[in-house]
Amino acid sequence: MMGQQTRTKSLFYYFRLEDQIPEDHLLRLIDQHIDLSFVRERLKNFYSWTGRPLIDPEVLLRLLLVGYLYGITSERHLLEEVRMHLAYRWFTRLDFEQEIPDHSTFSKNRHGRFRQSGVFREVFEEIVRRCLEAGLVEGKNLAVDGTMVGANASRQSRVRREQLPEAAQVSQTVQEYLAELEQANPVVDTEMVSTTDPDAVWATKGGPAMMAYFDHYLIDTSSRVILGVEATPALFHQETVAARKMMERVEKLGVRPESVGADKGYGSGEFLAWLLARGVQPHIPVIDRRHQTAGRFTRDQFHYDPAQDVYYCPEGKALRYRGLQRKNQGYAYEATPAQCRGCPQKKLCTPAPARRLFVHWHEPARQAARALVGTPAYEHSRRTRYKIEALFAELKQRMRLGRVRLRRLWNVGEQFLLAATAQNLKRLVRFLAQRPPKLETQVS
């Protein structure tokens, strides 16, 4: 006989909220293995000691984590989901009798105390520490890369930098933006600027051009744990700047990597030298234009005598040091016209009266990086470097951060930090849940 469900209106329901959450649910695992109460200690100096108690900062943090764990990018939408979802209520410590925080109160706390205290960075680094303490992170072989993320600014909002004062007459806040931009973010020096978000940059990376930011990750390749995260405008020369900042931070956490893998965009001589000075092997293709000589002799065909600081051409003529070349970031070595005049191989060497060589300031570091190419360690880094792309795919597809919701560099940085924290939390609690429990030592 076919049954028919009828709606019954009960005045009271008797059940425990916790009983409705499966044992293997992600939020239960996070609640079981990760103590988030440390955020209160970090924020206590940003609250008054008198007055009416405000929303528990741990509740605010849990609300934010729910949003990033489940790809809910809107704060209003997040609070509505928490209102209706049992697991979200349970994780955020909000019973049925308790009111869900208003979005304005939520936003004020998030963009006030949380930003002033820098707590988002501290929360991210605290989770990284716990990954290290749990033995999840090896910390020997790292990889670094960045992905372009669309800004919350339309194509129509871009103007040329010299036109920005005129555009500011339409939007009163843009003049303030411009003043702050010059002080807080001097790296942005592009022709096209958005009147909506002046920190964003008009850029392209294998796709259509857009106003964008870069989200940089430094990961442990053995565990895919994100050890460093940095937000910058979408400027390619910021890749090595962000990488150095992230490396310096992880060193403070006690991580001493043996190698770092990256693509050719990180192969500048300055960055390679910086890594080698720290005892880190750069498994990075070197940016090299030595062979772009239009069929003429390459620099490899010149012999260097370090005792005399002289290069010798294939015909044995000496090219002596002529000084620094800041434009080419190197040293200039040049023969004399008299030496080159009448040389039988001059047509294969140079169309100029005399041959000149440019040697990069960090040529020893570049040579050291080239020597690592093809070694087993280098090939291992090259094979495992792809793991960082999987994290970027998770960020954009599952967490819905292919385009940021907030504007300005500091807001975007907070979004990237929280997203990376959520990604690390998922890996950490799955690892802890699979690890066998420690046996307690019996004392006789």
N, C-alpha and C positions, 0 to 999 in steps of 0.2 A: 504494500500500500504506500502510495506517495505521501510523504509528509509535507507539511506546510508550516514554515516558520512565521510566527507572529511576533510583532514588536511588543515587548512588555516594558512598562515604565515603572522602574523600581526607584524608590526614594533613596535607598542606601545600597551600596555595593561593598561587600566585605572581601578584600583581598590585599595581599602585600604587593606593592609595586615591584619590589626586588624579585619576587617569584616569577614575574612575567618576562624576565630578561634571561635568555639562554646562557648557559655556562661558557660557551665559546664565542659569545658576542664580542665584537671588538671593543665596545665601550666598557663592558665588564672586565675584559682583560686589562685595559688601561687603568681602570679604577683599582683593580686587584694588585697590580704590580708597580704602579707609579704614584707616589705621594706628591700631589700638587700643592700642598699647603705651604710650601716654601715661599710662594708668591706673596703671602701676607707679610712675612718678615722683610721681604725686599721693598714693600710698598708702605710700611707702617709710618715712615717719616713724611709721607705725602698726605696723611690724614690728620685731621684735628683730634686732639685728645678729649675734646668736649663736644657736646651737641648730639643730635640724633644719629644713631648708627646708620651708615649707608650700606649699599649692596656689597656683599662679601666679594673681594677681588678674586678669590678662587672661583666663585660662581661665574664671574665675568670671563675668566680665562677658560673655564670649561665650556661656556657658551661659544666662545670664539673657536675652540678646538673642534666642537661639533660641526660648525660651519665649514671649516677647512677639511675635516675628515670626510665629509659627505658632499662636498662641492656646492654648498649653499653660500653664494657670494653676497647676497643682499641681507643686510641686518634686519630689515623689516620681515623679509621672508623667513629668516632664521628664527626669529622670535615666534612667528606663527607656527612654524614646524615644531618648535619646542612645546608650544601650547598643546599640540595634538598628538605628539609622539611619546609613547610611554618610556622608551629607552632613553630618549633625550632628556626627559624630565628626571628620570632616575639618576642619570650621569651628572646632571647639573645641580642635583640636590634640591629640586623644586617640586614639592608635593602638590597634590591637587588643591589643597587649601591655600597655597601660596600664589600670589599674583606673579605673572611673568613680568620682568622689568620692561618699562616703556622704552621704545627705541631711542628716544631723545636722551634719556638717562644713561642708557647703554652707550650711546655715541659720545656723550660728554665725558664719561669716565674713561672710555677707550682713548679718545683723542686728548684727554687732559692728563690725568695722573700717570697713565700707562706710558704715554709718550715722554713726559718730563723725566720719568724715572729710567727710561731705557730698558724697561722690564722685558720687552719682547726679545731683545738680544740676550738677556740673562736667561730667560726661559729656554731659548734655543740651545745655549751653551750648557745649561744644566742637563738637558736631555742628552747632549753629546757626551757629557761626563758620565752619565749613567750607562750609556752604551759602552764606554771605555771600561768602566768598573765591572760590567757584566761579562766582559770578555768577547763581546760581539765584534769589536773593531780590532783589526790587526795593526793598522796604522803604518804599514811598511811601504805599500805601493798605493799612491794616490793618483787621481785624475782630475783635471780641471777643464771646464768649458763654460760657455755662456749661451743662452738662448734669447731670441728676440721676443718680447711680449708687447702686444699692442697697448698704447696708452688710451686713456679715456678722453680722447680729443679727435675730432673729425679732420678729414683732409681739408675741409673748407676753413678750418681755424688757423691754418698756417699763413704766415706773412713773412716777408723779408725782414731781417733784423732792423734795417734802417727805417722800415715802415712801422715798427712797433709803437713809437710814440703816437702816431696818428690813430692806430687801432686802439690805443689805450683810451682815447676820448670816448669810444663806444662802451668799453668795459672799465669801470672805475678801479677794479682790483688789479688790472694788468700792470699799472705803473708800480704798485707795491710789489707785484711779482718780479718785475724787472730789477728793482733795487735789491730785493732779497737774492735774486738769481746771481747777480754779480758778486755778492758777498759770500753766499753759502755754497754756490755751485759754479766756480769759475771755469770748470772743465768744459762747459757747454759753450762752444764757439763755432756755431754753424750759421749759414746764411738764412735758413728757414727756421722760424720759431712759431710755436703755437700760442695764440692769444688765450686759449683755454688752459693749457698746461705748459708753461714756458720751460719746464725741466725736460720735457720729452723732446726727442730729436727725430727729424724726418730722415728715415733710413730704410734700407732694404737688405735682406739676407736670403737669397734664393726664393724670392716671392715678390708680390707687389709692395711698393713703397708705402710707408705709413708712419704716423707719429708713434714712437716706440721707446721702450727701455730695454736694457739687458739684465737678465737674471743670471748671475754667475754662481756656479756650484763647484765646490771642492769636495770630492768624495773618496772614501776608502773603497777600493775596487773589490776587496774580498767580501765585504758585507753590504755594499751599496748604501752605507750610512753617509749622510751629508755632514761633513765636518765644518764646512764654511759656506756662507751665502752672502752675496753682496749685490746691491742694486746700483746700477749706473745708467746714465743716459746711453742711448744706443750708438755709442762711438767706439769704433774698433780699437783705437789706441788705448781705450780704457780696460781692455782685457787683461793685460799684464799688470796694470795698476791694481785691479781688483784681485788678481791672483796673489800678489804680494801681500795685500791686506789680509786675505784669508789664511795664507801660510803663516803669517806672524801671529794670528789669533790661535791657530791650532797648536803652534809651538808653546804658547802660554798654557794650553791645556795638557801639555806633556807629551804631545805626539811628535815623534822624530822620524819622519819618513826617509826611506832609502831612495825612492825615486818618485818622480811626478811625470805622468803622461799627459800629452796635450796635442792639439793639431798645430799646423804650421803657423797659425795666427799668433802663437805664443813663442815663436822661434826667433825673437829678436836677440841680438848679442847681449844687450844689457840685462834682459831677464835670465838668459842662460848663465851669465857670469854671476848674477845674484844667487841663483840656485846652487851653483858649484861652490860658491863661497860658504854656503851653509852645509856643505857635505851631501847635497841631494843630487842624484843623477838625473839630468834632464832627458827623458825619453820623448824628445820633441823634434820633429823635422826642422832643420835650420832654414831660415829664409835666406836663400842663396841665389845671387844673380851673377856669379863668377863666369858661368858658361854662356851668358847672353852677350856674345862678343862679335856677332855678325861674321863668323868664320875666321876671326883673327885669333892670335895667340891668347890663351887664357892665363890667368895668374898662376895656375898650377904648373905652367911651363916655365915659370921664373923661379930660380933658386935663391933662397934667402940665407945670407950669412949673418947670424946674430952678433958675432964678434965685431963686425964693422957696421952693422945696421944698414946693409946694402942688399938690394935684389939684383941678380944677374939674369939677363935675358938669354934665350937659346944661343945667341951668338957670342955670349960672354961679356957683353957690355954692362957696365955698372949703372944701376938706377939708384941715386942717392936720395936721402931723406930731404924733403923740401918744406915740411911744416904740417900743421894741423889743417884739416878741411872740415869745418863744423857742418857745412851743408851736407856733406857725404858721411858725416860721423866717423871720420877716420884720419889716417895719416897719408900724406902724398909722397910718392917716390917717383923721380923723373930722371930720364937720361938727358943729355944735351943734344941740340940739333947736330952738332959736329959728329957725335957718336953715331947718330942714326943716318946721317947723310952717306949715301953710297952703300948702305947695308944691303946685301943680296936678298934678305927676307923682309925688307921694310914693308912691302905691300901686304904681307901676311901678318904684320904687327900693328901698324897704325897709319892712318892717312895724315896725321898731324906731323909737324916738323920733328917732334920727339915723342917717344912713348912715355906715358904716365901711368902709374898704378895707384889705386886707392886701397888701403888696408884698414879694415874696420877696427875701431878702438878695442873691441872685445873679440878680436880674432882668435886668441888662444881658447876662449870659452867656446866659440863656434867650432873650432877644430876638435875640442874635447867632446862636444855633443855629436859631431859627425862620426867620431870613432865608436860611439855606442850603437850606431845604427847596425842592425843585423845580429846583435848579440842576443842570447836567449832571454835575458831580462828585458831588453828593448822589445822583442817580439811578444813577450807576455803582456807588457804594458799596452802594446798596440792592439792586441786581441781583446783585452778587458776594458779598454777605454770606452767601448760602445755602451757600457752599463749606465753611463751618465745620461745618454740619450733616452734610455727607458724612463729615467726619473723625470726628464723634461716632458716626455709624452704623458706620464701620469699627471704631472702638474697641469698641463693644458687640457687634457681630455677628461680625466676623472675628476680633477679638482676645479675644472672650468676656469682656469686662469690663463687662457690664451689671450685675454685682454683684461687689464687691471680695471677695477671699479673706482679706486680712489685716484686723486691727482696730487702732484708734487712728489719729489723724490723721496722725502722722508716717509710719506704715506705708503708709497709703492714699496719701499724697503721693509716696512712693517708687514705688508701683505706677503712678501717673499719669505720673511723670517717665519711667520706663522705657518705658511704652507710647508716649508722645509721641516719645521718642528712636527707637524702632523705626519709627514712622510717618515720621519725617523721614529716617531712613536709607534707606528704600525709595525715596523721591522723589529723594534726593541721588544714589544710585548709578545709578538709571535715567537721570538727567540726565547724569551723567558718562559713562555707557556710550554714549550717543547723540552726545556731543560729539566732533567730529573731533579726532584727536591733534595736538598742537602740532608744527610742523616745527622741527627743530633748526637753529640758525643755523650755517652753515659758516664757519669762520675761515680766511682765506687766509694 
